[in-house]
Each structure stands twice: as C-alpha cells, then as structure tokens.
Amino acid sequence: MIEKILVADDEPLMRNFIAETLKRLGKEVTLACDGNEAIRKLEEESFDLVLSDLKMPGKGGLDVLKAAQTIAPQMLVILATAYGSIETAVEAMKLGAHNFLIKPFSPDALETALQKAEEHSRLLKENSFLREEHALSKCPELVANSAPMKKIVADLAKIAKSQANVFITGESGTGKEVIAAAIHRLSTRTGQPFIKVNCAAIPEALIESEFFGHERGAFTGALARKIGRFELADKGTLLLDEVTEIPLNLQAKLLRAIQEQEFERLGSTRSIKVNARLLATSNRNMLEAIESKVFREDLYYRLNVVPVHLPSLRQRPEDILPLAEHFVRKFCAENHKPIKPFTDRAIQKLLAYHWPGNVRELANIIERTVVLDFHSTIDADHLYLDAPALPTKPIGSLPIGLTLHQLEKRLILETLEAQGQNRTKTASLLDISIRTLRNKLHEYGVGSAEEM
C-alpha cells in the first residue's frame, strides 16, 4: 500500500494542486520545490512513491529517479512532463520510472496513475515474497517445524536483504554458522566472498595479522605481504565466529575498522577502504561478558544491529526428527548408501535424549550411524548416543578457606580428568572456549598454550 508520497515540482500552483489531490485520497504528502531538495528528503526519510516534474532548475526528474533507485530500489517514481517532452519521459521509463503524466493533468488522471502504482507495488511485494520463499528452499538445512525456528526463518530473508550487521547467539552446536551462511547466500552479496574467521582458534599473537594483514618485515617472520580477512571480504561478508574470544586490546582496532570501514595493515600507514558486511557469533551471555570487561560494550552494539538468538535443540523438540531425517539423506548421499528410515523405537530414543551438544551432536550421531551400520532401517540399537556429558566422578567436599582461583583450578582439572582428558568436551561442559581452557591449563602448568 502506498502511503507516503514525495512531490517535487518547481511550479507552486502545480505542486499544491498535486498535494491537495493526494491528501483527499488519504495520502501523506511531503513537498520539494526542486530536484536538489527532493534528493535531500529522499536521503533523510523513506517514501513509498515519488512524483517529480521532469524538468526543474538544477537537478531534474532524471536525477531524482537515479537517486531514488540508489537509495530505495523498490520505490516507485512517476514523472510529470509537458507534451513536448514525452520522448524523454518514455526514455525515463526505460531507465526505471514507473509511469509518466502529461501536464496539465486532471485529478482523475492522477488518481488513476496512483491506482496503477499501488497495483504494481502490490505485485512487487508478492513477487518479493515468492523470491524469498524460493531462496529459502535452497537452504534445506534450515529446518523449522518449531515455533521459535519458524520465526527465525521467516525473518531471515528480510535480514539477509539488508546491509545491517547481525549478531547470532546461542549454545555451542545450535547452528550459528549455518544461519550466517544462509544470510550471506540470501543476501545481495551472495556472489561475493564469504570469509569466516574462527576467533577462538587463532593464536593471540597472530590474530591482528589475520584480521588486517601485514607488510613484509612488519615483524619477525613476516617474509611476505599477507592480505587480512577484512580485505579478503571486501564487497562480501565477514563472519567473526566466537567473536568474544578476540583479545580486549584488539577490540578497539576492530571497532574502528567497522565504524570507518578502513584499516591499515601491520607495518603500513596506508589506509585500506573495505565494504564488508559483518556477521558475528557467540555462545556466551553477552551482558555478562560486557560486565566482566572481557568484551567492549560499544563494539557489541556496533555488531548487534540485528540480533538473532538460536534456541537449543531441547527447546525445539519438533525439529529433532526432521533434522535427523535431513542428516540421514545428507550422509547417505555422501557415503553412497540408500536412504534408511527410522523405526519407532529409534524415533522414541531420539526424542527422549537431552542433546547437550545440540544440532552438531545430532549430526555427528547420524553420520556415525550411517557410516557404521548396513541395515535397511535405523533402529534404536543403531543410534550410538554419547554418554551424558557429566562428570562421573563427583568433586569432593571443599576445604574451608579455598580461594576462588583454587576452586576454579580444581573444577577445571577434575572435570578434565572426568572427561578422559578430552579438552573439547571439558570446554563445552564448563561453557568456556577451547582457547580459554588452553590458557588456563598453561597457567596451571598443564600442557602448552600452543596445543590444540
């Protein structure tokens, strides 16, 4: 529905005539006395339709058309022209104008043109919805039978079409990277690079170089120029996976790069301009991370323009079976095996499990089942579910006078022992990153900080 209309005409009588006619039709009208003012108003607020005179002093109707196409491509533009300029108006329609009116025109002619524009706008919205549905059909991994996931998927195409930064939160294994990849795939940047940075996996000494690159000789071992991830993501999308693992001293430089869309390589003073959309993920409670001073509040709000929170798998039980069937199809195809159905006992077992590792754990279990079994169906006995990720050895009573540091050390070391020295499971159980666990163990003199 067309509600807000911008009218640009340098003739006061014509401008007021158009405004009064549109207001009688229930429209909200904003007036501009020339093309320069019209373009300025287009930059300041949004409109559903622009009705502009073709020839005005300074910037004319064609300039207004081009500005509208740049600022809001879906906005319709109608040009008004004198009889002698019809050929120019027709050429303008080839450039994207919706329609033109020949001056002088009657209120009825204006109302008819508006009705045509509203019908065209309605069809555009319907086609846009169909395109979004078609695009989402290309993302079969976005299973959404549950109410929370239906809401996320319904919003996803709209989020993707914007240029806003997106912050995706949720427990480990909930599919944050899958959502990020879908946002890029459905966006206008889909043909451009999609660069991923696992912030928890890069050694702290190298993370600045990974982000921004370096020049030859910038530091010991810098034998050649290195292009950073920001530069590689120019015109595309940059995913900062587990962004809360970025060291605090680098967060200020990251904030500046996001705000200014420019940075310098290490060892260089030349600024490099980039146009990259930022997607960030974290499995942490962000308010706690900000309060504990491990993450900058200003950086969080710069990244968190559009928040997306993914529910755990236990919060979306309606999706367990559809996801399991999706993974069966996927892994059977990859391993050249016929697709196997689940028995009722297998379904009951899947639905009864608490899924501490979320969707990632489900995918791993289904892949393991497909690879190891050669039966025609998948029964409960074929599902090799992990043992509950809880310490089997209880921590003993705590002596009086134990410091917080000693308590933390004891908890980490005893959990690690209970998990058979499996650092990945230990970090997941303690709700910390692998990097944090690695640094803690190094602090305790267990292993090396460069391990894993």
Residue pairs with C-beta under 8 A, 6 or more apart in sequence:
1 48
1 118
1 121
1 122
2 27
2 48
2 49
2 76
2 114
2 117
2 118
2 121
3 27
3 28
3 48
4 27
4 28
4 30
4 45
4 46
4 47
4 48
4 49
5 22
5 27
5 28
5 29
5 30
5 47
5 48
5 49
5 50
5 51
6 29
6 30
6 32
6 38
6 41
6 42
6 47
6 49
6 50
6 51
6 52
7 15
7 18
7 19
7 22
7 29
7 30
7 31
7 32
7 50
7 51
7 52
8 31
8 32
8 33
8 34
8 35
8 37
8 38
8 50
8 51
8 52
8 53
8 56
8 61
8 64
9 15
9 18
9 33
9 52
9 53
9 56
9 80
10 33
10 34
10 53
10 56
10 57
11 53
12 33
14 53
14 80
14 103
14 104
15 31
15 33
18 29
18 51
18 80
18 110
19 29
19 31
21 107
21 110
21 111
22 29
22 110
22 114
23 29
24 107
25 111
25 114
27 114
30 41
30 45
30 47
32 38
32 40
32 41
34 56
34 57
34 58
34 59
35 52
35 56
35 58
35 59
35 60
35 61
35 63
35 64
36 58
36 59
38 50
38 52
38 59
38 64
38 67
39 59
39 63
39 64
39 67
41 47
42 50
42 64
42 67
42 68
42 71
42 72
43 67
43 71
46 72
46 75
47 72
47 75
48 75
48 76
48 121
49 75
49 76
49 77
49 78
49 114
49 117
49 121
50 64
50 65
50 68
50 75
50 76
50 77
50 78
51 77
51 78
51 79
51 80
51 101
52 61
52 64
52 65
52 77
52 78
52 79
52 80
53 60
53 61
53 79
53 80
53 81
54 60
54 61
54 62
54 79
54 80
54 81
54 85
54 88
54 89
54 92
54 100
55 61
55 81
55 82
55 85
61 79
61 80
61 81
61 92
62 92
62 95
64 77
65 77
65 79
65 92
65 95
65 96
65 97
66 95
68 75
68 77
69 77
69 96
74 124
74 128
76 98
76 117
76 120
76 121
77 96
77 97
77 98
78 97
78 98
78 99
78 100
78 101
78 113
78 117
79 89
79 92
79 97
79 99
79 100
79 101
80 100
80 101
80 102
80 103
80 105
81 88
81 89
81 100
81 101
81 102
81 103
82 102
82 103
83 102
83 103
86 100
86 102
89 97
89 100
90 100
92 100
93 99
93 100
98 116
98 117
98 120
99 113
99 116
99 117
101 109
101 110
101 113
132 157
132 158
132 186
135 157
135 160
135 185
135 186
136 142
136 153
136 156
136 157
136 186
138 185
139 182
139 185
139 186
140 326
141 175
141 178
141 182
141 326
142 149
142 153
142 156
142 178
142 179
142 182
143 149
143 319
143 322
143 323
143 326
144 150
144 152
144 153
144 319
145 316
145 318
145 319
145 322
146 311
146 315
146 316
146 317
146 318
146 319
148 311
148 315
148 316
149 311
149 316
149 319
152 179
152 308
152 310
155 308
156 179
156 182
156 183
156 186
157 186
159 166
159 183
159 306
159 308
160 182
160 183
160 184
160 185
160 186
160 187
161 186
161 187
161 188
162 306
163 277
164 277
164 305
164 306
165 258
165 277
165 278
165 279
165 280
165 302
165 303
165 304
165 305
165 306
166 180
166 183
166 278
166 279
166 280
166 305
166 306
166 307
166 308
167 279
167 280
167 281
167 282
167 286
167 300
167 303
167 304
167 305
167 306
167 307
167 308
168 176
168 179
168 180
168 279
168 280
168 281
168 282
168 308
168 309
168 310
169 176
169 281
169 282
169 283
169 284
169 286
169 307
169 308
169 309
169 310
170 176
170 283
170 309
170 310
170 311
170 312
171 283
171 310
171 312
171 358
172 283
172 357
172 358
172 360
172 428
173 313
173 357
173 358
173 359
173 360
173 361
174 310
174 311
174 312
174 313
174 358
174 359
175 310
175 358
175 359
175 360
176 241
176 281
176 283
176 310
177 196
177 239
177 241
177 281
178 359
179 308
179 310
180 196
180 237
180 239
180 241
180 279
180 281
181 194
183 237
183 279
184 190
184 194
184 236
184 237
184 239
184 279
187 237
187 277
189 235
189 236
189 237
189 277
192 235
192 236
192 237
193 232
193 233
193 234
193 235
193 236
193 237
194 233
194 236
194 237
194 239
195 229
195 232
195 233
195 236
195 237
195 238
195 239
195 276
196 239
196 241
197 210
197 211
197 229
197 238
197 239
197 240
197 241
198 241
198 242
199 207
199 240
199 241
199 242
199 243
199 244
199 245
199 246
200 241
200 242
200 245
200 433
200 434
200 435
201 434
201 435
202 210
203 450
204 247
204 435
207 246
207 247
207 250
208 250
208 253
208 266
209 218
209 219
209 222
209 226
209 228
209 266
210 228
210 229
211 228
211 229
211 230
211 250
211 253
211 254
211 257
211 263
212 228
212 230
212 231
212 253
212 257
212 263
212 264
212 265
212 266
213 225
213 226
213 227
213 228
213 230
213 231
213 265
213 266
214 222
214 225
214 226
214 228
214 265
214 266
214 267
214 268
215 222
215 225
215 265
215 266
215 267
215 268
216 222
216 223
216 224
216 225
216 267
217 267
218 265
218 266
218 267
218 268
219 266
219 267
222 266
222 267
225 265
226 265
228 263
228 265
229 238
230 238
230 257
230 263
230 274
230 276
231 272
231 274
233 274
233 276
234 274
234 275
234 276
235 275
235 276
236 276
236 277
237 276
237 277
237 278
237 279
238 276
238 277
238 278
238 279
239 279
239 280
239 281
240 246
240 278
240 279
240 280
240 281
240 303
241 281
242 281
242 282
242 283
242 433
243 280
243 281
243 282
243 303
244 282
244 284
244 286
244 289
244 294
244 295
244 433
245 433
245 435
245 436
246 254
248 293
248 294
248 295
248 296
251 295
251 296
251 299
252 296
253 263
254 299
255 296
255 298
255 299
255 302
256 263
257 263
257 274
258 278
258 299
258 302
258 303
259 302
261 273
261 274
261 275
261 276
262 271
262 272
262 273
262 274
263 271
263 272
263 274
264 270
264 271
264 272
265 272
278 303
280 303
280 304
282 289
283 431
284 431
286 295
286 300
286 304
289 295
290 296
290 297
290 300
312 355
312 358
313 319
313 320
313 323
313 355
313 358
313 359
313 361
313 362
314 354
314 355
317 351
320 350
320 351
320 355
320 362
321 342
321 347
321 350
321 351
323 359
323 362
323 363
324 342
324 350
324 362
324 366
325 342
327 362
327 363
327 366
327 367
328 339
328 340
328 342
328 366
328 370
328 378
329 339
331 366
331 367
331 370
331 371
332 338
332 339
332 340
332 370
335 370
335 371
337 370
338 376
340 370
340 375
340 376
340 377
340 378
341 377
341 378
342 350
342 377
342 378
343 377
343 378
343 379
343 380
345 379
345 380
346 377
346 378
346 379
346 380
346 382
346 383
348 380
349 380
349 383
349 385
350 362
350 383
353 385
354 388
355 361
355 362
356 388
356 389
356 428
357 364
357 386
357 389
357 428
361 386
365 383
365 384
365 385
365 386
368 384
369 378
369 382
369 383
369 384
372 384
373 382
375 382
389 419
389 425
389 428
389 429
390 429
391 414
391 415
391 418
391 419
391 429
392 418
393 414
393 417
393 418
395 410
395 411
395 414
398 407
398 410
402 410
408 440
409 440
409 444
411 430
412 426
412 430
412 437
412 440
412 441
412 444
413 444
413 446
415 426
415 429
415 430
416 422
416 423
416 426
416 441
419 425
419 426
419 429
423 434
423 437
423 438
423 441
423 452
424 434
426 437
427 433
427 434
427 436
427 437
430 437
434 452
438 447
438 449
438 451
438 452
439 449
441 447
442 448
442 449
